[in-house]
Amino acid sequence: MNKEKVESLEQARAQIDVIDEALIALIAARQFYVDQAVRFKRTEQDVQSPERADEVIKKVRGAAEAQGVDPDLVEHLYREMIQHFIRRELKEIRP
């Protein structure tokens, strides 16, 4: 994504709105694939998989650092998202 200087608050807000739309689209795509993945999971342990969560957190913290973004913020956001998706998946596998 190109980052360009803006000349007004309105331009900055317009760009933020575009980014927000893109973030929502990416979260929707992530949810789609989480919903696909649950088909291959049989147990609560398969869903909760702390090893996989740790792997994702490590990867996104590294990506955040590389982009100059606070890795603690990114970790917090991802932990919230992961927990949300775990709850969503558990609803699917529990009778």
N, C-alpha and C positions, 0 to 999 in steps of 0.2 A: 504494500500500500504506500502510495506517495504521501509524503508529509510536506506540506507547503505552508509558508508563512501566510497569515491572514491579515487583513487590513482593518477588521472591525470585530466587535463582540458578536455581532450577528453572523458573520462569516465563520467564526470559531464555533458558535453554537450549531450552525448548519452542518459543519463537518462532524461535530460530535454526534448529531442526529444520524448522519449517514453511517458512522461507525457503530452506533447502537443498533441500527437495523442489521448490519452485517454480523454483529455479535449474536443477536437473536437467531439469525439464520444458521449460524455455526452451532449454537447450542441445540437448535432443533435437529440439525444433522447428527450431532453427537447422540441425542436422545434416540433418534431413529436406529442408530447402530447399537446402542445399548439394548434397545428393544429386540433387535435381531440376535444379539449375543445371548440373551436370557434363554433362548430356545435350546442352547447347548449346555445349559447349567441344570443340574439335577438336584442339588442340595443347597441349604442355606450357606454352607461353607464355600461352595462354588461361587455363590453370589457375593459374599462378604469379602473373600480373598484379600486379606490385609497385605499380602506380598505384592499383589497387583496394584493396590492403592499406593503403596510405598514406591513402587516403580514409577507410576505416573507422577507422583509428587516430585520425585527426584528429577525426572525429565523436565517437568514444567518449571521447576525452580531454576534449572540450568538454562532453559530457554529464556526465562525472565531476565536472568543476569546478563545473558548475551545481548538482550534488547535494551538493557538499561532500565528495567522495570523492577520495582521492589519485589523480591522473591517471596517475602512474607505475605504480601498482599495476594500474590498469585496463589501461593499455597493455601491461604485461607479460602479464597474463592473456589479452588478446586476441591478442597475437603468438603465444603458445603455442597458442591455439585455432586461429588461422588456419593455422599450420604443420601442425597435426594434420590439419585438413581438406584442406590442399593434398596432403599425403601420401596421404590417403584418395582424393582425386580422381585423383591420378596413377595409382593402382592400377587405376582404372576405364578410363582412356584408353590406357594402355600395353598393347600386345598380349601 
